[in-house]
Every structure is written in structure tokens, then in C-alpha cells.
Amino acid sequence: EVQFVESGGGLVQVGGSLRLSCAASGFSFDDSAIAWFRQGPGKEREGVSCIDNTDKHTYYLESVKGRFTIAGDNAKNTVDLQMNSLEPEDTGVYYCRRLGLCTYIGGRLYLSGLEGDWGQGTQVTVSS
């Protein structure tokens, strides 16, 4: 069974940092793409960042480039998201999922082929 457990969220002030962790199980981690998504209050869920564990290529939503860094640990089956210079717009519940594809199309982050179910997520709140 494909499972994801997200952790590391919390309350932080504008400009602060958080490090989220996604623990994955039930599939071959080494040849998978894993993405972080978020859903802010009253907003649709959106893809934030993705890592292709086969070649470690990383992809980001335009608004988080230069602030967020995604990294995978194949030995631990975890994918972390380091978030710096946090802004109120980063507030939301953050989730991770396995994907069939992550890339850029027309310069924009493109994610497809979601696999498994949504986990509980981890809440990130950035206060101004």
C-alpha cells in the first residue's frame, strides 16, 4: 500500500523557515518522482515542488523558486522541503504524493500521474 506521512509544519513569522519531511512507503522510492503540494485557505490545491529520484532533477512553482529547496534521501525513503523566507501566501496544508511525471511546460511547473491517496498533510501557518 502506497503511503505518505507528512511532518514538520508549524507556525512561523514572515521571513522565517520550516523544514517539512515526507516519509514514503509501499513503492520503489528510487525510481519515483515525489512532489509537494499545498492547499491554502479557500484555494485549490497546487503543486509546489517535485523531485525525480532517478536523476535528482528538481522542479519548483515560480513563486517559491529561490526560497524552497526539495531534497530526497533514497536510503531513508524521505523527501524534505526546506522553506525559507516564508510569506503569508505560503500558508496552507502541505502534502506529498508520488507522481508519474514532473517537468516544466512553457516554463511552468507541470505535474501529472498522481499515485496513491492524499495523506493527512502538515499545516504551515505564516503570520505577518
C-alpha positions as CSV (number, residue, x, y, z in Angstrom):
1,E,0.0,0.0,0.0
2,V,1.3,3.4,-1.0
3,Q,1.5,5.7,2.0
4,F,2.8,9.2,2.8
5,V,3.3,10.7,6.2
6,E,4.0,14.5,6.2
7,S,5.5,16.3,9.2
8,G,7.4,19.4,10.2
9,G,4.7,22.1,9.8
10,G,4.1,24.8,12.3
11,L,3.5,28.5,13.0
12,V,6.2,30.8,11.9
13,Q,6.6,34.6,11.3
14,V,7.1,36.2,7.9
15,G,10.7,35.6,6.8
16,G,11.1,32.5,8.9
17,S,11.9,29.0,7.9
18,L,10.5,25.5,8.2
19,R,11.6,22.1,7.0
20,L,8.9,19.6,6.0
21,S,9.5,15.9,5.7
22,C,7.6,13.3,3.7
23,A,8.1,9.6,4.7
24,A,7.0,7.3,1.8
25,S,6.4,3.6,1.8
26,G,4.8,0.9,-0.3
27,F,6.6,1.5,-3.6
28,S,10.0,1.7,-5.2
29,F,11.3,5.1,-4.0
30,D,14.5,5.1,-6.0
31,D,12.7,5.3,-9.4
32,S,9.9,7.6,-8.4
33,A,9.0,11.2,-8.7
34,I,7.7,12.8,-5.5
35,A,6.0,16.1,-5.2
36,W,4.9,18.5,-2.5
37,F,1.5,20.1,-2.9
38,R,-0.3,22.7,-0.7
39,Q,-3.8,24.0,-0.2
40,G,-4.3,27.4,1.2
41,P,-7.5,28.6,2.9
42,G,-10.1,29.0,0.2
43,K,-7.7,28.0,-2.5
44,E,-7.3,25.0,-4.8
45,R,-4.5,22.5,-4.1
46,E,-1.4,23.4,-6.1
47,G,1.9,21.7,-6.8
48,V,4.8,23.4,-5.1
49,S,7.9,21.3,-5.9
50,C,8.9,17.9,-7.3
51,I,12.0,15.7,-7.4
52,D,12.7,12.9,-9.8
53,N,14.6,10.4,-7.7
54,T,16.1,8.7,-10.8
55,D,18.2,11.7,-11.6
56,K,17.6,14.1,-8.8
57,H,16.3,16.8,-11.1
58,T,14.1,19.3,-9.2
59,Y,11.2,21.5,-10.2
60,Y,9.5,24.4,-8.5
61,L,6.5,26.6,-8.6
62,E,7.6,30.0,-9.8
63,S,6.6,31.8,-6.6
64,V,8.8,29.5,-4.4
65,K,11.9,29.5,-6.6
66,G,14.9,30.7,-4.7
67,R,13.1,30.2,-1.3
68,F,12.3,26.5,-1.2
69,T,14.6,23.5,-1.8
70,I,13.4,19.9,-2.2
71,A,15.7,17.0,-1.5
72,G,15.3,13.2,-1.5
73,D,17.0,10.7,0.7
74,N,16.8,7.3,-1.1
75,A,18.3,5.5,1.9
76,K,15.5,6.8,4.2
77,N,12.7,7.0,1.7
78,T,12.1,10.6,2.6
79,V,11.7,13.8,0.7
80,D,12.2,17.0,2.6
81,L,11.1,20.6,1.6
82,Q,13.3,23.3,3.1
83,M,11.2,26.5,3.1
84,N,13.0,29.8,3.7
85,S,11.8,33.5,3.6
86,L,8.3,32.3,4.2
87,E,5.4,34.6,3.2
88,P,1.8,34.7,4.3
89,E,0.8,33.3,0.9
90,D,2.7,30.1,1.8
91,T,0.2,29.3,4.5
92,G,-1.7,26.1,3.9
93,V,-1.7,22.3,4.4
94,Y,1.2,20.7,2.7
95,Y,1.0,17.2,1.2
96,C,3.3,14.9,-0.7
97,R,2.5,12.4,-3.4
98,R,4.1,10.1,-5.8
99,L,3.8,11.2,-9.5
100,G,4.3,9.7,-12.9
101,L,5.8,12.9,-14.3
102,C,7.1,16.3,-13.1
103,T,8.6,18.7,-15.5
104,Y,8.3,22.3,-16.8
105,I,5.9,23.1,-19.7
106,G,6.1,26.6,-21.1
107,G,8.2,27.5,-18.1
108,R,5.6,26.4,-15.6
109,L,5.6,23.5,-13.2
110,Y,3.7,20.6,-14.6
111,L,2.8,17.6,-12.5
112,S,0.8,14.6,-13.6
113,G,0.0,10.9,-12.9
114,L,-0.7,11.2,-9.2
115,E,-0.5,7.8,-7.5
116,G,-1.8,6.7,-4.1
117,D,-4.0,8.7,-1.8
118,W,-3.6,12.0,0.0
119,G,-2.2,11.8,3.5
120,Q,-3.1,13.9,6.5
121,G,-0.8,16.7,5.4
122,T,1.0,19.1,7.7
123,Q,-0.2,22.6,8.5
124,V,2.1,25.6,7.7
125,T,0.9,29.0,9.0
126,V,2.9,32.1,8.3
127,S,1.9,35.1,10.4
128,S,2.5,38.7,9.4
